[in-house]
């Protein structure tokens, strides 16, 4: 394609180029008449191949040119590449498809933006808890027989102070809770959001149900998801991310994510851009209480959802993992394997087929559906993946930002994915009348078949995730 912008040690700066410290006259200078600045951000430039679009790397208000993508690679010899003027690195497109190559290469890579945005709300109990002044506790309401255990308000336990949500009753996947706490949390009304709860991970399973509540009655009306910690290890060793784009496990505690779509936010937000959610103890939790140490809310422009391995075999979300006959297939559930490398593993046996319902937060964005497996080539397989009767194979080259984040995270974890266009997402997530397809608790999903019928060993799984190829921009 050639360079979009040329530079010369002696060339003056183009008068039309943005006035930004990143664009200096020498060396290297930017010289390109089509370059224009974004009214919201002086670091923005336009793409000459798409004059109507502005690609701004520092301003979320700018629409994104489809040919100026987020993935930056160092494959400087590729014909399917462009020079990025901010980094002087090439931008790589998936050959012959024009699909952004948001995956792993065998060369170093650099991502322009993180998965999660700057926290809208962040509380982590690294100091003794004082309920009268701490920013979280005036946002908590207790309902039913639920109480707060205050034993660790002033007692350091593995570098955190804790409050326990105590209830005699944990609910199964099909029953709205009557004993819970309500959190009133601020949200970003312009995009998807993720709520993170930090809870003990080192010596127990902290299985958490989260529902959207009615603003007036505070009664749970729609389930967001049930999610759990991924491991039982006193170390930063997890396949998942926390609200600061950090490793989810922090010592003995782990951040557990719950994603909300922009549609859900539009429906349930208050006039002050707040939302009410309930938390209660999920079935299979080790104890009758959950010890919490933090709460955070972050923008989720990339429509990330995560499913932890424990919930895969516990069937914590109704109608998500099914065992049934489908033509000649006997659809199996995913089964518990072990806690290996300090993180939970489930498996799908060889010759078996599984139908899994993957929760989504966006049907208007092209998605990567990713799997995190035990390893590549050793106790791992290459199953056939069916989405809307179309055959796919997991590829490490389409594993996205989430897959890239696993680099350097230790042995025995490997990410790979498939690319699902938004047209397929829309078709699978709505019925013939255009209504959203939801399970019995209101979780929006798309169905995916994992076919191990041709494999001779089991597929070992640490979890699943979804991630949008491009960030969400509200119309």
Secondary structure, DSSP 8 states (H G I E B T S, - for coil): ---SSB--TT----TTS---TT--SSSS--B-TT---BTTBTT-EEETTEEEEEE-SS-TTS---TTS-SEEE--TT-SSEEEETTTTEEEEEETTTTEE--S--SS-EEESS-SS-SEEEEEE--S---TTTSTTGGGEEEETT-EEE-TTSSS-BTTB--EEEE-S--B-TTS--SSEEEEEEE--TTS-EEEEEEEE-SSS--EEEEEEE-TTT--EEEEEEEEE-SB--SSS--SSB-TTSSBSEETTEEEEEEEE-HHHHHHH--TTSEEEEEEEEBTT-SSSEEEEEEEEEEE-TT--EEEEHHHHHHT-STTSEE-EEETTEEE---EEEEEETTEEEEEE-TT-EEEEEEE-S-SSS-EEEEEEES-SSSS----EEEETTEEEE-BGGG-HHHHHTTTTS-SS-EEEEEEE-HHHHHHHHB-TTS-B-B-TT--BEEEEEEE-TT-SS-EEEEEEEEEESS-----
